[in-house]
Amino acid sequence: MDLCVGEEDKAVLRVPMAIAIWRPAPTSIVWVRALMEDLGTSTLITVGDVVTVNTLGAGLDPSVSVVDGRTLRHVGMGVPRDAFDVEIRVRNPPGRITEDAMKAVRTALGEAEAGRSALLVVDGEEDLLALPLIAWGPENGLVLYGHFMGALVAVPIRPYRRYLAVAMGRLAKC
């Protein structure tokens, strides 16, 4: 069953969770490196074309990256697909997390667990897939996503996993 995000949920989700880094790349990625070292992070997950391109450009290799080929609803930056071992494709319309998208997230996380980096290419909107990535990602993981006002947001999975699992359970079934 798909999950829908209502207007009230969207308002809550616009507030950056965890650590908002209000610095442009590549400075923001330097902060991410330090954060990963401090947290003992072994799994890096990126959501969004700009975040993925900037992370790869700084020499960090995400285990899972989720992109949609767009940046702020415009044509994206062209993520280098050869930087990943596996490419997974899924359709996910705006304002939803489809059942197929949830399966694709689980597949991508499984690939990462097996030591293969995965690029999840979304036809539609990828932003909301940060929620299941945080809820189901590895305990020692770090999810990065871009906030619409310009911050790079870093979410350590361990402290946010339970919260996001509960939040996903409260989204409307559609």
N, CA, C and O of each residue as an XYZ file, in Angstrom:
696
protein
N       0.840     -1.182      0.000
C       0.000      0.000      0.000
C       0.885      1.244      0.000
O       1.863      1.302      0.744
N       0.558      2.230     -0.815
C       1.306      3.479     -0.888
C       1.032      4.337      0.341
O      -0.004      4.198      0.992
N       1.972      5.226      0.649
C       1.792      6.212      1.718
C       1.679      7.589      1.094
O       2.435      7.915      0.179
N       0.754      8.397      1.571
C       0.580      9.760      1.076
C       0.973     10.749      2.159
O       0.771     10.506      3.349
N       1.528     11.849      1.736
C       1.941     12.896      2.664
C       0.988     14.070      2.491
O       0.965     14.720      1.446
N       0.201     14.330      3.532
C      -0.756     15.431      3.492
C      -0.089     16.772      3.751
O       1.097     16.832      4.076
N      -0.848     17.841      3.606
C      -0.305     19.194      3.787
C       0.260     19.405      5.196
O       1.303     20.039      5.353
N      -0.416     18.882      6.212
C       0.065     19.026      7.580
C       1.400     18.298      7.765
O       2.306     18.810      8.422
N       1.514     17.100      7.182
C       2.765     16.339      7.246
C       3.881     17.077      6.520
O       5.015     17.116      6.998
N       3.567     17.661      5.367
C       4.578     18.398      4.602
C       5.152     19.550      5.417
O       6.356     19.801      5.377
N       4.298     20.246      6.153
C       4.759     21.362      6.987
C       5.754     20.881      8.033
O       6.764     21.539      8.284
N       5.474     19.743      8.637
C       6.384     19.180      9.634
C       7.697     18.755      8.977
O       8.771     18.978      9.536
N       7.615     18.147      7.802
C       8.813     17.643      7.129
C       9.697     18.749      6.563
O      10.853     18.491      6.227
N       9.190     19.965      6.449
C      10.010     21.076      5.945
C      11.046     21.540      6.966
O      11.995     22.240      6.614
N      10.870     21.157      8.210
C      11.837     21.510      9.255
C      12.989     20.513      9.161
O      12.763     19.307      9.248
N      14.234     20.999      8.983
C      15.341     20.055      8.856
C      15.510     19.225     10.129
O      15.528     19.761     11.238
N      15.630     17.929      9.954
C      15.900     17.040     11.082
C      17.411     17.005     11.306
O      18.191     17.238     10.383
N      17.801     16.718     12.512
C      19.196     16.417     12.837
C      20.109     17.617     12.639
O      19.915     18.645     13.287
N      21.090     17.514     11.768
C      22.157     18.507     11.675
C      22.068     19.236     10.337
O      22.293     18.638      9.285
N      21.743     20.516     10.376
C      21.689     21.330      9.164
C      23.017     22.065      9.028
O      23.420     22.811      9.920
N      23.695     21.844      7.899
C      24.988     22.477      7.629
C      24.734     23.594      6.622
O      24.496     23.336      5.442
N      24.787     24.820      7.091
C      24.472     25.986      6.267
C      25.737     26.537      5.622
O      26.071     27.710      5.789
N      26.429     25.687      4.889
C      27.643     26.060      4.167
C      27.554     25.471      2.764
O      27.017     24.377      2.585
N      28.074     26.183      1.770
C      28.049     25.628      0.412
C      29.086     24.505      0.271
O      30.029     24.399      1.055
N      28.877     23.677     -0.751
C      29.899     22.670     -1.081
C      31.099     23.423     -1.653
O      30.906     24.447     -2.308
N      32.296     22.970     -1.436
C      32.694     21.728     -0.787
C      32.865     21.842      0.737
O      33.161     20.841      1.390
N      32.684     23.040      1.315
C      32.851     23.195      2.763
C      31.895     22.284      3.527
O      32.276     21.689      4.535
N      30.668     22.175      3.058
C      29.693     21.331      3.746
C      30.151     19.871      3.782
O      29.906     19.169      4.763
N      30.804     19.421      2.735
C      31.259     18.030      2.677
C      32.439     17.812      3.629
O      32.602     16.719      4.170
N      33.258     18.840      3.835
C      34.335     18.745      4.826
C      33.720     18.513      6.206
O      34.230     17.713      6.990
N      32.642     19.204      6.495
C      31.937     19.017      7.773
C      31.354     17.605      7.863
O      31.365     16.993      8.931
N      30.849     17.096      6.749
C      30.298     15.737      6.729
C      31.395     14.719      7.032
O      31.182     13.781      7.801
N      32.561     14.905      6.429
C      33.686     13.985      6.713
C      33.986     13.947      8.213
O      34.143     12.874      8.796
N      34.062     15.119      8.825
C      34.353     15.195     10.261
C      33.237     14.531     11.072
O      33.503     13.821     12.041
N      32.009     14.765     10.673
C      30.863     14.162     11.352
C      30.902     12.640     11.241
O      30.659     11.937     12.222
N      31.207     12.136     10.051
C      31.296     10.689      9.848
C      32.378     10.080     10.733
O      32.191      9.007     11.307
N      33.491     10.760     10.836
C      34.585     10.272     11.681
C      34.163     10.271     13.152
O      34.392      9.299     13.871
N      33.550     11.362     13.586
C      33.106     11.459     14.980
C      32.071     10.394     15.333
O      32.091      9.848     16.436
N      31.167     10.097     14.395
C      30.087      9.145     14.646
C      30.477      7.694     14.356
O      29.754      6.766     14.720
N      31.620      7.508     13.702
C      32.000      6.152     13.308
C      31.114      5.610     12.205
O      30.812      4.418     12.170
N      30.699      6.488     11.305
C      29.789      6.122     10.221
C      30.511      5.289      9.174
O      31.601      5.638      8.722
N      29.884      4.180      8.798
C      30.465      3.366      7.725
C      29.583      3.345      6.478
O      30.038      2.935      5.410
N      28.346      3.776      6.599
C      27.428      3.769      5.460
C      26.907      5.182      5.222
O      26.249      5.771      6.080
N      27.216      5.714      4.036
C      26.756      7.043      3.651
C      25.661      6.890      2.607
O      25.825      6.172      1.620
N      24.544      7.570      2.831
C      23.394      7.530      1.930
C      23.074      8.959      1.532
O      22.965      9.835      2.389
N      22.921      9.201      0.224
C      22.589     10.549     -0.247
C      21.231     10.535     -0.946
O      20.867      9.573     -1.623
N      20.498     11.626     -0.764
C      19.205     11.805     -1.419
C      19.264     13.146     -2.150
O      19.473     14.193     -1.538
N      19.078     13.094     -3.459
C      19.084     14.310     -4.265
C      20.287     14.372     -5.189
O      21.377     13.905     -4.858
N      20.063     14.959     -6.352
C      21.105     15.044     -7.376
C      22.283     15.904     -6.938
O      23.435     15.492     -7.073
N      22.002     17.107     -6.411
C      23.074     18.021     -6.020
C      23.901     17.418     -4.895
O      25.131     17.450     -4.942
N      23.239     16.872     -3.891
C      23.942     16.270     -2.755
C      24.826     15.118     -3.236
O      25.974     14.992     -2.810
N      24.290     14.283     -4.121
C      25.051     13.136     -4.622
C      26.249     13.588     -5.436
O      27.353     13.082     -5.236
N      26.056     14.532     -6.351
C      27.163     15.024     -7.181
C      28.237     15.689     -6.316
O      29.428     15.459     -6.524
N      27.825     16.504     -5.355
C      28.803     17.179     -4.490
C      29.565     16.181     -3.619
O      30.764     16.341     -3.389
N      28.875     15.166     -3.143
C      29.511     14.147     -2.303
C      30.539     13.360     -3.115
O      31.670     13.164     -2.672
N      30.141     12.914     -4.295
C      31.075     12.184     -5.163
C      32.252     13.069     -5.561
O      33.397     12.615     -5.586
N      31.968     14.327     -5.872
C      33.017     15.264     -6.278
C      34.042     15.524     -5.195
O      35.184     15.878     -5.487
N      33.641     15.350     -3.949
C      34.550     15.549     -2.820
C      35.282     14.264     -2.431
O      36.046     14.242     -1.466
N      35.039     13.195     -3.194
C      35.750     11.948     -2.933
C      35.106     11.019     -1.934
O      35.731     10.052     -1.500
N      33.868     11.290     -1.557
C      33.135     10.370     -0.689
C      32.266      9.475     -1.569
O      31.621      9.949     -2.504
N      32.255      8.202     -1.270
C      31.494      7.245     -2.066
C      30.268      6.774     -1.304
O      30.392      5.973     -0.377
N      29.090      7.251     -1.673
C      27.867      6.800     -0.990
C      27.606      5.321     -1.252
O      27.891      4.810     -2.335
N      27.069      4.654     -0.259
C      26.651      3.257     -0.420
C      25.341      3.193     -1.190
O      25.123      2.286     -1.993
N      24.467      4.172     -0.935
C      23.186      4.292     -1.641
C      22.986      5.760     -1.977
O      23.201      6.634     -1.137
N      22.571      6.024     -3.213
C      22.194      7.379     -3.616
C      20.849      7.309     -4.316
O      20.586      6.398     -5.101
N      19.998      8.288     -4.019
C      18.670      8.358     -4.623
C      18.573      9.679     -5.376
O      18.762     10.746     -4.792
N      18.282      9.609     -6.668
C      18.214     10.804     -7.510
C      16.976     10.741     -8.394
O      16.384      9.681     -8.597
N      16.600     11.916     -8.918
C      15.463     11.945     -9.840
C      15.784     12.692    -11.137
O      14.902     12.903    -11.969
N      17.048     13.091    -11.307
C      17.423     13.788    -12.533
C      16.987     15.241    -12.553
O      17.005     15.883    -13.602
N      16.589     15.769    -11.381
C      16.124     17.156    -11.318
C      16.696     17.839    -10.077
O      17.039     17.193     -9.086
N      16.787     19.160    -10.166
C      17.216     19.972     -9.039
C      16.218     21.105     -8.894
O      16.045     21.905     -9.813
N      15.560     21.179     -7.743
C      14.500     22.173     -7.534
C      13.521     22.188     -8.703
O      13.150     23.245     -9.215
N      13.114     20.994     -9.109
C      12.131     20.766    -10.170
C      12.628     21.139    -11.571
O      11.837     21.186    -12.513
N      13.927     21.404    -11.714
C      14.513     21.686    -13.029
C      15.464     20.554    -13.390
O      15.750     19.690    -12.561
N      15.951     20.558    -14.620
C      16.867     19.510    -15.067
C      18.067     19.435    -14.132
O      18.629     20.460    -13.744
N      18.451     18.224    -13.777
C      19.515     17.991    -12.804
C      20.918     18.152    -13.342
O      21.137     18.650    -14.446
N      21.862     17.715    -12.526
C      23.274     17.926    -12.784
C      23.945     16.763    -13.515
O      25.102     16.883    -13.919
N      23.262     15.671    -13.689
C      23.873     14.524    -14.342
C      24.768     13.735    -13.395
O      25.987     13.909    -13.390
N      24.169     12.887    -12.611
C      24.910     12.050    -11.667
C      25.700     11.007    -12.454
O      25.139     10.346    -13.328
N      26.993     10.848    -12.161
C      27.797      9.845    -12.874
C      27.400      8.422    -12.463
O      27.769      7.941    -11.392
N      26.653      7.778    -13.326
C      26.096      6.453    -12.999
C      27.176      5.386    -12.896
O      26.987      4.367    -12.232
N      28.305      5.617    -13.551
C      29.385      4.627    -13.479
C      30.078      4.620    -12.114
O      30.961      3.796    -11.876
N      29.693      5.519    -11.226
C      30.255      5.542     -9.868
C      29.587      4.503     -8.973
O      29.982      4.336     -7.819
N      28.580      3.805     -9.492
C      27.801      2.858     -8.699
C      27.863      1.467     -9.313
O      28.002      1.316    -10.527
N      27.758      0.459     -8.463
C      27.787     -0.929     -8.921
C      26.454     -1.372     -9.506
O      26.412     -2.162    -10.450
N      25.361     -0.857     -8.940
C      24.016     -1.311     -9.311
C      23.125     -0.091     -9.524
O      23.205      0.885     -8.778
N      22.277     -0.154    -10.548
C      21.273      0.894    -10.766
C      19.890      0.280    -10.675
O      19.596     -0.734    -11.308
N      19.045      0.918     -9.872
C      17.671      0.464     -9.657
C      16.761      1.605    -10.100
O      17.042      2.769     -9.814
N      15.680      1.279    -10.792
C      14.751      2.313    -11.259
C      13.374      2.070    -10.651
O      12.939      0.932    -10.480
N      12.701      3.175    -10.331
C      11.355      3.072     -9.759
C      10.567      4.340    -10.069
O      11.141      5.411    -10.263
N       9.269      4.203    -10.111
C       8.369      5.360    -10.280
C       7.811      5.720     -8.913
O       7.377      4.850     -8.158
N       7.828      7.027     -8.598
C       7.277      7.509     -7.329
C       6.734      8.921     -7.530
O       7.513      9.870     -7.615
N       5.413      9.075     -7.607
C       4.842     10.399     -7.859
C       5.032     11.347     -6.672
O       5.242     10.896     -5.546
N       4.961     12.654     -6.918
C       5.108     13.639     -5.838
C       4.107     13.423     -4.705
O       2.955     13.056     -4.935
N       4.570     13.658     -3.479
C       3.706     13.578     -2.310
C       3.399     12.171     -1.853
O       2.542     11.976     -0.990
N       4.079     11.185     -2.413
C       3.811      9.789     -2.067
C       5.117      9.029     -1.828
O       6.199      9.438     -2.249
N       4.958      7.917     -1.139
C       5.996      6.897     -1.082
C       5.288      5.620     -1.509
O       4.578      5.005     -0.714
N       5.477      5.222     -2.757
C       4.757      4.064     -3.271
C       5.327      2.771     -2.696
O       6.458      2.722     -2.212
N       4.516      1.747     -2.766
C       4.959      0.428     -2.323
C       6.179     -0.012     -3.137
O       7.124     -0.578     -2.587
N       6.156      0.250     -4.454
C       7.303     -0.093     -5.294
C       8.551      0.681     -4.871
O       9.653      0.133     -4.877
N       8.381      1.956     -4.504
C       9.522      2.752     -4.057
C      10.081      2.205     -2.746
O      11.296      2.179     -2.550
N       9.194      1.767     -1.846
C       9.663      1.187     -0.588
C      10.447     -0.103     -0.850
O      11.470     -0.351     -0.212
N       9.966     -0.917     -1.786
C      10.686     -2.138     -2.157
C      12.040     -1.787     -2.763
O      13.038     -2.447     -2.475
N      12.079     -0.747     -3.603
C      13.333     -0.337     -4.235
C      14.332      0.161     -3.189
O      15.530     -0.097     -3.304
N      13.847      0.870     -2.174
C      14.719      1.325     -1.086
C      15.304      0.112     -0.363
O      16.504      0.072     -0.089
N      14.472     -0.862     -0.057
C      14.960     -2.084      0.618
C      15.984     -2.819     -0.250
O      16.984     -3.324      0.259
N      15.732     -2.876     -1.562
C      16.678     -3.523     -2.479
C      18.008     -2.781     -2.486
O      19.069     -3.402     -2.431
N      17.953     -1.450     -2.554
C      19.177     -0.646     -2.561
C      19.959     -0.836     -1.260
O      21.181     -0.978     -1.284
N      19.259     -0.839     -0.132
C      19.934     -1.056      1.154
C      20.534     -2.458      1.229
O      21.608     -2.642      1.802
N      19.851     -3.444      0.658
C      20.379     -4.804      0.606
C      21.646     -4.884     -0.230
O      22.594     -5.577      0.141
N      21.668     -4.183     -1.352
C      22.874     -4.132     -2.191
C      24.036     -3.535     -1.409
O      25.154     -4.048     -1.447
N      23.758     -2.450     -0.702
C      24.803     -1.800      0.098
C      25.316     -2.733      1.187
O      26.519     -2.804      1.440
N      24.407     -3.440      1.820
C      24.801     -4.380      2.872
C      25.698     -5.483      2.304
O      26.574     -6.000      2.998
N      25.471     -5.837      1.036
C      26.274     -6.864      0.366
C      27.579     -6.297     -0.197
O      28.357     -7.021     -0.820
N      27.816     -5.000      0.025
C      29.062     -4.393     -0.426
C      29.022     -3.795     -1.820
O      30.068     -3.451     -2.371
N      27.835     -3.663     -2.405
C      27.694     -3.061     -3.731
C      26.975     -1.718     -3.602
O      25.901     -1.639     -3.005
N      27.566     -0.676     -4.158
C      26.918      0.636     -4.101
C      25.731      0.657     -5.061
O      25.784      0.089     -6.152
N      24.654      1.329     -4.627
C      23.417      1.330     -5.410
C      22.970      2.749     -5.713
O      22.962      3.619     -4.842
N      22.599      2.961     -6.970
C      21.989      4.217     -7.404
C      20.523      3.930     -7.672
O      20.184      3.130     -8.543
N      19.661      4.588     -6.919
C      18.215      4.443     -7.091
C      17.734      5.654     -7.889
O      17.750      6.779     -7.389
N      17.307      5.418     -9.131
C      16.860      6.479    -10.030
C      15.335      6.502    -10.003
O      14.681      5.521    -10.358
N      14.783      7.627     -9.581
C      13.342      7.760     -9.391
C      12.744      8.562    -10.536
O      13.198      9.663    -10.846
N      11.726      7.998    -11.154
C      10.918      8.719    -12.121
C       9.798      9.351    -11.314
O       8.835      8.680    -10.942
N       9.925     10.631    -11.047
C       8.977     11.331    -10.187
C       9.732     12.110     -9.139
O      10.619     12.898     -9.466
N       9.388     11.900     -7.874
C       9.986     12.668     -6.785
C      10.713     11.737     -5.819
O      10.157     10.737     -5.365
N      11.963     12.082     -5.512
C      12.782     11.245     -4.639
C      12.866     11.727     -3.204
O      13.259     10.953     -2.330
N      12.513     12.977     -2.924
C      12.754     13.585     -1.612
C      12.228     12.763     -0.438
O      12.941     12.558      0.544
N      10.994     12.296     -0.535
C      10.372     11.596      0.580
C      11.002     10.231      0.863
O      10.766      9.648      1.920
N      11.797      9.723     -0.070
C      12.427      8.427      0.155
C      13.509      8.503      1.231
O      14.021      7.473      1.670
N      13.856      9.710      1.656
C      14.751      9.840      2.812
C      14.125      9.201      4.050
O      14.839      8.681      4.907
N      12.795      9.238      4.146
C      12.119      8.689      5.333
C      12.357      7.185      5.497
O      12.828      6.769      6.555
N      12.049      6.347      4.486
C      12.341      4.926      4.674
C      13.837      4.626      4.742
O      14.237      3.654      5.383
N      14.660      5.433      4.099
C      16.108      5.217      4.199
C      16.585      5.398      5.641
O      17.428      4.641      6.122
N      16.044      6.399      6.319
C      16.406      6.621      7.723
C      15.788      5.528      8.603
O      16.440      5.008      9.507
N      14.535      5.191      8.330
C      13.845      4.193      9.148
C      14.459      2.804      9.015
O      14.485      2.048      9.986
N      14.956      2.453      7.823
C      15.430      1.091      7.567
C      16.929      0.986      7.326
O      17.451     -0.119      7.182
N      17.629      2.115      7.280
C      19.065      2.080      7.005
C      19.855      1.468      8.150
O      19.315      1.249      9.235
N      21.131      1.191      7.913
C      21.956      0.584      8.955
C      22.189      1.540     10.120
O      22.277      2.753      9.932
N      22.287      0.989     11.307
C      22.440      1.798     12.530
C      23.585      2.798     12.449
O      23.473      3.918     12.949
N      24.687      2.395     11.819
C      25.856      3.270     11.758
C      25.857      4.126     10.492
O      26.906      4.612     10.069
N      24.683      4.308      9.889
C      24.578      5.064      8.651
C      24.318      6.547      8.876
O      23.909      6.977      9.955
N      24.569      7.305      7.824
C      24.316      8.740      7.809
C      23.602      9.062      6.504
O      24.105      8.746      5.426
N      22.429      9.692      6.595
C      21.673     10.095      5.412
C      21.861     11.589      5.200
O      21.678     12.387      6.120
N      22.228     11.958      3.978
C      22.373     13.364      3.606
C      21.280     13.729      2.619
O      21.005     12.983      1.679
N      20.660     14.875      2.835
C      19.719     15.388      1.846
C      19.824     16.910      1.819
O      20.298     17.525      2.775
N      19.383     17.506      0.729
C      19.421     18.952      0.597
C      18.113     19.569      1.054
O      17.032     19.132      0.661
N      18.226     20.579      1.882
C      17.045     21.318      2.329
C      16.749     22.400      1.298
O      17.671     23.003      0.749
N      15.487     22.646      1.036
C      15.113     23.579     -0.033
C      15.619     25.007      0.203
O      15.667     25.797     -0.740
N      15.996     25.356      1.436
C      16.517     26.698      1.691
C      18.041     26.756      1.614
O      18.635     27.798      1.888
N      18.679     25.644      1.241
C      20.102     25.680      0.963
C      21.012     24.911      1.896
O      22.214     24.836      1.639
N      20.500     24.347      2.950
C      21.356     23.594      3.872
C      21.566     22.173      3.368
O      20.747     21.627      2.629
N      22.676     21.594      3.784
C      22.894     20.157      3.644
C      22.506     19.560      4.990
O      23.070     19.936      6.017
N      21.559     18.644      4.997
C      21.082     18.068      6.247
C      21.671     16.670      6.400
O      21.579     15.840      5.496
N      22.279     16.426      7.562
C      22.881     15.130      7.875
C      22.077     14.486      8.998
O      21.929     15.059     10.078
N      21.562     13.291      8.733
C      20.740     12.583      9.718
C      21.451     11.289     10.126
O      21.493     10.338      9.345
N      22.009     11.244     11.339
C      22.558      9.979     11.821
C      21.402      9.009     12.071
O      20.464      9.333     12.799
N      21.468      7.836     11.474
C      20.338      6.912     11.521
C      20.039      6.424     12.932
O      18.873      6.362     13.320
N      21.051      6.082     13.699
C      20.831      5.461     15.015
C      19.808      6.228     15.860
O      18.830      5.620     16.297
N      19.981      7.528     16.112
C      19.013      8.200     16.993
C      17.663      8.519     16.345
O      16.696      8.797     17.054
N      17.581      8.482     15.016
C      16.338      8.883     14.340
C      15.527      7.708     13.809
O      14.386      7.894     13.388
N      16.084      6.519     13.820
C      15.421      5.347     13.236
C      14.026      5.123     13.810
O      13.058      5.028     13.056
N      13.913      5.038     15.110
C      12.630      4.737     15.747
C      11.611      5.846     15.458
O      10.452      5.556     15.162
N      12.032      7.101     15.541
C      11.148      8.235     15.274
C      10.577      8.155     13.860
O       9.379      8.353     13.661
N      11.431      7.864     12.882
C      10.967      7.821     11.495
C      10.086      6.615     11.223
O       9.156      6.700     10.421
N      10.360      5.501     11.871
C       9.493      4.330     11.712
C       8.083      4.647     12.220
O       7.095      4.266     11.592
N       7.994      5.339     13.344
C       6.692      5.741     13.890
C       6.028      6.759     12.961
O       4.834      6.654     12.678
N       6.796      7.740     12.487
C       6.245      8.775     11.599
C       5.700      8.147     10.326
O       4.624      8.527      9.865
N       6.422      7.193      9.751
C       5.942      6.534      8.534
C       4.652      5.779      8.803
O       3.775      5.715      7.941
N       4.531      5.208      9.993
C       3.318      4.493     10.363
C       2.101      5.400     10.469
O       0.964      4.937     10.383
N       2.343      6.688     10.656
C       1.235      7.650     10.802
C       0.823      8.293      9.479
O      -0.206      8.965      9.413
N       1.613      8.097      8.431
C       1.230      8.672      7.135
C      -0.026      7.986      6.623
O      -0.266      6.811      6.904
N      -0.813      8.720      5.878
C      -2.080      8.196      5.371
C      -1.811      7.132      4.316
O      -0.921      7.283      3.480
N      -2.582      6.065      4.364
C      -2.529      5.048      3.325
C      -3.363      5.570      2.159
O      -4.441      6.129      2.361
N      -2.869      5.388      0.956
C      -3.631      5.888     -0.193
C      -3.658      4.863     -1.321
O      -4.255      5.113     -2.368
